[in-house]
Amino acid sequence: MFDVAIIGAGVTGAHVARELTRRSFSVCLLEKADDLCMGASKANSAIVHAGFDARSGSMKARLNVRGCALMPQVARELAVPYKNIGSLVLAFSEAERKTLNELLGRGQKNGVPELEIIDGERLFEREPQISHEAVAALWAPTAGIVCPFELTLAAAENAVQNGAVFKRGFDVIAAKSDESGLTLIAKSGETVRARLAVNAAGAYADQVAMLFGDKTIKLEPRRGQYHLFDKIANDKANSVLFQCPTKAGKGILVTQTVHGNLLIGPSMEVTEPDDTATQSAVLNKVLEVARKSIPDLNSREIITSFAGLRAHEKGHDLVVGFSKANVRLYHTAGIESPGLSAAPAVGEYAAEEIAKRLGAAPRDDFDPIRKTVPLFSSLKKAEQAALAKANPDYGRIVCRCETVTRGDILAALHSTIPAVDIDGLKRRVRPTMGRCQGGFCGSICAEILADELGVPLTEITKFGGESKLLTGRLDT
Amino acid sequence: MKKVDLLIVGGGPAGMGAALAAHEAGVQNILIVEREKDLGGILRQCIHTGFGLQYFKETLSGTEYADRFVKLLAGTGIEVRLASMVLDITPKRAATVLSAADGIEEIQAGAVILAMGCRERPRGALNIPGTRPAGVYTAGAAQKYVNINGYMPGKTAVILGSGDIGLIMARRMTLEGATVKMVCELMPFSGGLTRNIVQCLDDFGIPLRLSCTVTEIHGKERVEGVTIAIVDGRLQPIPGTEEFIECDTLLLSVGLIPENELSRAMGLAISPVTGGAVVDNRRETSIPGMFACGNVLHVHDLADYVTVESQIAGRGAASFLKLHEAGEARVSAPIESGNGVRYVVPQKVRTDEAEPVTLYFRVTDIYKNAQVILEKNGEALLKRKRNHFSPGEMETVKLEPEWLSRLTEADKFTVRLEIS
C-alpha cells in the first residue's frame, strides 16, 4: 500500500510526487498514457509568469508568485533548461497604459518583486524589434521561460530517484474506498492501493473527481493554438512580450523558447478535453495579432503549429486542497495558466497539507539533485570532444537540425523514465524537433528504438496506442 | 590541426563532382566530409531511372549515377570521411568535424566547397491544420522507409504537392501495393518534370488535382483521412468545395529548402529567393575561398545539372588555390532577374572572366510562346523564342565572352521573359 497515489503525470503531478518524496511517504505516480507529459503540460507557452496577472488573494496569485520564486533553484536542481529573461506587457495606447498601472498595482499586491513601467528609449533599447506603436510596458524581471516537458520529466525522475514508483499506461477507471485505504483500478485491470489519491488529471480532473464521488470540479477545457518559428527568428524578442489583457484573455504573446526558437500564441477556444486539432483561420489570426507586437514576423520561418489545452475551472482559480466529498482525495485541479509557473509551488503546498493530514517525517536522505546526463549540444566544444572520445556514440549525429547524437538518444532510452516512442525521444533529447521535423532522422530514431526495445520496426509508434509509423514490410 | 587544400562539405553528387573537377584541375589535398555511412547523398534512395541523360547520355538510376562518381573517386587520392559531420566552419575556413571514429577534429582548409544539399519542407511549414497523428511524412522520408528500410509507411495515401519526389513516390507506393488516391497541387500547374507526371501518374491512372490543397488532417493516432479543397486565384481554399478523402497516409512533396545552416552561421550572404548563397560565375560566395554548388545553392530539377555546377565550383576552388587569390579584390557585375524570371544563378559574373558563362534560371509561371531576353545595361544581347516554359524545369542562357570583355561592376545583365 502506497501512502499517496498521484493520478496524472503532468507537470503538477510530477512536482507533487517530488515534493512528497522529501518526506517519509511512499509515492506512486500513475499515468494513463504511454509516457508522461502527454496532456496540458506538453503544449503551452512555456512561460514562468511573474504573477501580476492573477486576482489578488487567489490561489493562482499565491502559487504563481511562489512558483516563480522557486523556479531558478528547481531548474538548477533538476537540470531543466530555464532562462530568466523577464517579461513585458506592451501598451499600444494611453488607455492601455492605464491597464499597465492596474497590473502594476495588482502585481505589487500579489508580492511580485521589481515591477516597473518603462517607456521610450528604455523600452526600445530592451526590445528593438517591437512595434513603434508601443507607448509603454510593464517590466517584470522575475519572469522567464522554461522547457515544460523537461520540468515534468525531471521532477518525475527526481521523485523516482528518491523512491517513488512511476506507472505508465495506468488509466484509472474506478476508485474504491474502504476502511484502510483506496483501491485504484486501471482499465488494464491492474490495481494500486493507497491511503490517499491526488487528482492531478489535468483536463480530465473533473472525470477523475467523479470516480471519487466528487462533483465539485467543473472544467471547461480551452484550447490554445501556437506557431513555432525556426531558430532564425529567435532574435525578434529578448523577453516575453505580452499584450494588454482584454476581456478575451491574456492575448497573444511572443517569446523565445529555451531551445532558441520563437513561439507565438495562444488563441483561446472552448473545446473538448482531447481536442488539440489546429485550425487555419485561428492560426492566421494568431500571426496577425502577434504582428501587433513584432511587425516583422516571416510566416515562411514557421516550422510547426500546435494546439494545447488549458484545464479551465469554472471558478476561475486553481483548485488545490482536500476534496470535501471524499477524505481520501486531494485536488490539484483546474490547473490552467499559470499552472506551469506554479507547479513547484503547487507541489510544495500540496505536500505540506498532505503531510499534516497523513503525518510524515522529513527525510534526511532526500536528494534534490536529479541524476541525468547533459545533451551533447548543450556542452562546450572541449566537453563535446572529451565525450565523443570517451563514447563514440556521441560522435554520431542522428538529428542534424538539433545536433542530437546517437549517444543522446541511447541515454534517453536508458534513463530513469525512458522514452518508448518517437515523440518521447523528441521531447527528451529533441530529434525530429527541428526545422526538418524528422524528415531525415525520423527513420533513424525508429531504428534505434526498435533495436533497443527489441521489437520489429513496425511496432514503433509516434506516441503510443495505434500511432504506428509503418503499416508493414515490403512484400519480397 | 589537420590541414587540407580543399574541404568539401557533403558527399552527394555535388560534393563528388566538385572533388573530381578540383582534382583534375590539379588540387592535391582534397577531403570530402559526408555525414552518412556511404557517399551518394539523396541519390542512395533514388532507385528509379531518369538520371544521367544529359551528362552520361544514358538513363541510369540514382544509385547507379552516384556509383559512377564513387568509382571515379577511387584511385584519385581524394580523402573521404564518412559518418562525419561538420559542426561549424569559420569564415577563415577552419572547420570542426565530429565523427565516431575521430571524435572532434579541427581542420584548416585552403578553400571550402559547400555541398550540403537540401531538405524537404515539412508539414509545419505549410501550416496544414488538424490533428497530429502518425502517417504524415515528407515524400523523401517515405522514400527512405520504402527503398532503404524496406517498410511501407502506409496503405492508402494522398500526396500533397506535385514535386518530383512526390510523383516518384506515387508510382513507388502503387508498385508496392498501396493505393494512391490522388496528388493534390496547390498551383494551377505542377512543379514537377513533365516526364514524371506522364510516367508516374498518368501511366498508373493516379489523378492529379491542380489548384487543390489539403485543408485539414483527421485522425487521433493514425491518419484517418484528409479534407481537400479547391483554391482560388489567391491560393485560398474556396468554401463549399471541401471533400473528405479517406486515407491512412499523407505524403508531402511541397518544396525543397537548401540546407544552409552552416552557411548562415558563418555569415554568408544568402539569397531570399533561392535560399542558397549569392555566388559569382565560379560559384564563389560572399566569403573569399568559400564556394557552393548543388542543391545547397539552389534546388535543381536534374542531378545532371548539379554535376555540371559542381565542376564549375571545383574548378573555381582550384583556381582560387592556385592563384592564392585570398587577398585579391574580386570585382563582379550583377546578373538580375527580370519579368517572368524567379531567379538566376549565378547572381554575379566576374569582370575578368574570359570563358563563356551559362546562366541557369527558373521562370515564375507556365508561359506559352514567350521569349527569353538577355540584356546588358538594358540592351538586348539575345532573344530566344520558346513555345513552353514551366517553373519545374531549369532553363539556361549563355553569356558569350564578347559580352564580358571590358566588363565593369557598373554593368548589369538581366534575364527576363517577354510574354506575347
Chai-1 contact restraints between the chains, C-beta under 6 A:
chainA,res_idxA,chainB,res_idxB,connection_type,confidence,min_distance_angstrom,max_distance_angstrom,comment,restraint_id
A,A277,B,G130,contact,1.0,0.0,6.0,A-B,restraint_1
A,A277,B,T131,contact,1.0,0.0,6.0,A-B,restraint_2
A,T278,B,P129,contact,1.0,0.0,6.0,A-B,restraint_3
A,Q279,B,P129,contact,1.0,0.0,6.0,A-B,restraint_4
A,S280,B,P129,contact,1.0,0.0,6.0,A-B,restraint_5
A,L283,B,N127,contact,1.0,0.0,6.0,A-B,restraint_6
A,I303,B,G124,contact,1.0,0.0,6.0,A-B,restraint_7
A,T304,B,G124,contact,1.0,0.0,6.0,A-B,restraint_8
A,S305,B,N127,contact,1.0,0.0,6.0,A-B,restraint_9
A,Q384,B,I104,contact,1.0,0.0,6.0,A-B,restraint_10
A,A385,B,G103,contact,1.0,0.0,6.0,A-B,restraint_11
A,A385,B,I104,contact,1.0,0.0,6.0,A-B,restraint_12
A,A388,B,G103,contact,1.0,0.0,6.0,A-B,restraint_13
A,A388,B,I104,contact,1.0,0.0,6.0,A-B,restraint_14
A,K389,B,G103,contact,1.0,0.0,6.0,A-B,restraint_15
A,P392,B,A100,contact,1.0,0.0,6.0,A-B,restraint_16
A,G395,B,L98,contact,1.0,0.0,6.0,A-B,restraint_17
A,G395,B,S99,contact,1.0,0.0,6.0,A-B,restraint_18
A,G395,B,A100,contact,1.0,0.0,6.0,A-B,restraint_19
A,G395,B,G103,contact,1.0,0.0,6.0,A-B,restraint_20
A,R396,B,A100,contact,1.0,0.0,6.0,A-B,restraint_21
A,I397,B,M85,contact,1.0,0.0,6.0,A-B,restraint_22
A,C436,B,R119,contact,1.0,0.0,6.0,A-B,restraint_23
A,Q437,B,P122,contact,1.0,0.0,6.0,A-B,restraint_24
A,Q437,B,G124,contact,1.0,0.0,6.0,A-B,restraint_25
A,G439,B,R119,contact,1.0,0.0,6.0,A-B,restraint_26
A,G439,B,E120,contact,1.0,0.0,6.0,A-B,restraint_27
A,G439,B,T138,contact,1.0,0.0,6.0,A-B,restraint_28
A,G439,B,A141,contact,1.0,0.0,6.0,A-B,restraint_29
A,G442,B,A141,contact,1.0,0.0,6.0,A-B,restraint_30
A,S443,B,K144,contact,1.0,0.0,6.0,A-B,restraint_31
A,S443,B,Y145,contact,1.0,0.0,6.0,A-B,restraint_32
A,L457,B,Y151,contact,1.0,0.0,6.0,A-B,restraint_33
A,K462,B,A134,contact,1.0,0.0,6.0,A-B,restraint_34
A,G465,B,E221,contact,1.0,0.0,6.0,A-B,restraint_35
A,E466,B,E221,contact,1.0,0.0,6.0,A-B,restraint_36
A,E466,B,R222,contact,1.0,0.0,6.0,A-B,restraint_37
A,S467,B,A134,contact,1.0,0.0,6.0,A-B,restraint_38
A,S467,B,E221,contact,1.0,0.0,6.0,A-B,restraint_39
A,S467,B,R222,contact,1.0,0.0,6.0,A-B,restraint_40
A,L469,B,A134,contact,1.0,0.0,6.0,A-B,restraint_41
A,L470,B,Y151,contact,1.0,0.0,6.0,A-B,restraint_42
A,L470,B,P153,contact,1.0,0.0,6.0,A-B,restraint_43
A,T471,B,M152,contact,1.0,0.0,6.0,A-B,restraint_44
A,T471,B,G154,contact,1.0,0.0,6.0,A-B,restraint_45
A,T471,B,K155,contact,1.0,0.0,6.0,A-B,restraint_46
A,G472,B,M152,contact,1.0,0.0,6.0,A-B,restraint_47
A,R473,B,Y151,contact,1.0,0.0,6.0,A-B,restraint_48
A,L474,B,G150,contact,1.0,0.0,6.0,A-B,restraint_49
A,L474,B,E176,contact,1.0,0.0,6.0,A-B,restraint_50
